[in-house]
Amino acid sequence: MKTRQHTQGFTLIELMITITLIGIMATIAIPSMRDFLVRQRLASDVNRVTTLFNFARSEAVRRNQPVLICGGITIKSDGKPNNGCGTIRGSNKAFLAFVDKDNNNNYNNNNDEALRSALLSRDGDIRIITLGLDFTPKDGNQKAARFSFLPNGTFAVGLMQTGSSIPTYDYSANYARITASNGNHVYMSLVAPSGRVISCGSLTKAQFDSLLGNDYKTYCAFN
């Protein structure tokens, strides 16, 4: 005599409980995942700028001529940079390393040589601030700055003053920090006066705010 085998499945109540649990887990996980992705993009932004700065320095030494970096560059649909440098914290979030062949401290795709660009995400602002020096104009608008590497590898910062088309460069003994933050975490690299750039990783906003000028070199393990 054959016995009938019954196929067991989920009841409607069990399915409803399972779906409810999945919804609760998703509600908890999605914000954390979103924050994680934003942090990853910010870290990637800092790494891109750090790589660009190291590349510009090596090219200045290799070519035996200055290499400039500026922000606020517009990248065209063909992947090439458009004319003109903008503000560091402008809406066009790309940095460009170039050889300023016409010596006008601005990028012109007809005259100058573009070397490499770094296109950034829209999640946060990249800030490049020197320690002990204020390159922010009185109106507070981070006007177009230039970062220059000389053939000996040294690093300088120049700011376009209001009403001027020529930046004033300062070759300071101070360090410059490259940062990106989502309000809770800060990702940072440090540029030494010698031009060497090193990634410092991430730290909390509280840790970043507590660092003094002399702490950056130690924190980033500059030798």
C-alpha positions, 0 to 999 in steps of 0.5 A: 500500500502506497503512502501519500507524501505531503509537501510542506510549505510556509503558512501565510503568517510565517511569510508575513513574519519573514517579510516584516523581519526583512523590512526591519533589517533593511531599515537598520542596514540601509542608512549604515550602508549609505554612510559607508558608501559616502565615506568610501567616496570621500576617501577615494576623493582624497586618494585621487588628489593625493595621487595627482599631487604626487604625480605632479611632483614627479613630473616636475622633477622629470621634466625639469620644469614647474607643474601647476595644479588647479581646481574647479576644472570642467571635464568635457564629454570627451574626458578632456579638461575645458579652459580655465581654472575655477575655485577649489570648492566650486561646483566643477569638482575636478583638479588638473595638473598641467604645464603652464606653457604660456605662463599666465597661471591659468589652463588653456587647452590651446597653449598648455599641456594637460598632464592628468586630472582627478574628477571628484564625487559630489559627496563633500568638499575637498579642502586644501589648507596650509598650516599657519598660512591663510590663503582664503580671501577676506570675502571667504570665497576660496578664490582660484588657487594654484599649487606649484611643484618646482623641478627640485620637488618643492611645493608652493601655494598661490592665491588669486587675489581679488582683482588680480590675474596673477597669484602670489606664491608662498613657499612656506615651511608649513605643511598643507593638509588635503581633507574631505569630511562628511561631518563625522569623519575626516579623510586627510593627506599631508603635503610637506614643504619638500613636496612629499605627499602622504595619506594619513587615513581617516579620523573622527571629526573630534580627533581632527579638531583636536589636532594642533599644527605640530601634531599633523606630522606625527599623526601622519608618520612623516619622517 
